[in-house]
């Protein structure tokens, strides 16, 4: 990904450009070069600078490859510069991360109908009340239990930073673009896994440093070589030939898909990634499975795959459901049909039959 040091009004700056060389623009005021690189991966020409509002915007607009609208994102003291750019109508939208005077920035936010998003830390709870009633021009999110600087530096908090980034990206996608068809990218990825069974081609749908984690068994890999090794030698060749994915629901966001489905297969091979060391039983298995897939630009970056391992063990005969509070194929049927009975494993459910629902 092309990147280089540049100058913005005499101040130091860092320019990151998408791999295709062009895109809408984002100026980061007091951000990090790592964030600039990540945003470039999501399709933006990004300038990270300590310069003033006008100087930063001028340097970004002079950057090669800039195509389309521009946004401003500010961190700490840089938040005021980002909000000022929105108030002046100089950008399509702006984002303030734990601005030093977040409450005082509210009067500048939302002018000219330019949207502004605030990400607030634990000691800025009072700012939420002062920002209420400004939606849709002003959106404010409060991250409990974290300090200012949670998106970078010594106060970094991965959970809060990741959630804030997704919300920021949604705002950028809404007002600047670019938009990618994540549904089709994910469908192509799973087609290459289960239909074509082509490891190298599957990797072609992923970023240069992908991450895969099948959560119940902790199988998968981190980085290109490990994920390719996993797909080529352990996932694709040991997935049963009759494996099928039956859709239940799918939610698509700015940089993620949550895909709920049934995974159906005959246990006719030792499945390294799900049932390592277990000889084939010939049993047919149906389980609810959820994939949380994160994208960077038009590539799959990471996958968290969840299923109920106890249900799998019940269905292949290794776990007796009479001894433990778990179910077999019933979990799949219930996930697909909400009208099937609930609470069948909860013996005390019958005790409340005559107590009503509490209304």
Secondary structure, DSSP 8 states (H G I E B T S, - for coil): --EEEEEETTEEEEEE--TTS-EEEEEEES--HHHHHHHHHTT-EEEEE-S-HHHHHHHHHTSTTEEEEEEEEEEGGGHHHHHHHHHTT-SSEEEEES-TTGGGGTTTTTGGG-EEEEEE-GGGHHHHHHHTT-TTTEEEEE-TT--TTTTSSTT--HHHHHHHHHHHHHHHHHHT-----HHHHHHHHHHHHHTS--HHHHHTTEEEEEEEEETTTTEEEESHHHHHHHIIIIISTTS-TT-EEEEEEEEE-SSEEEEEEEEEEE--S--TTTSTT------EEEEEEEEEEEEETTEEEEEEEEE-HHHHHHHTTSS-TTTSS--STHHHHHHH-TTS-S-TT-GGGGGGTTT----
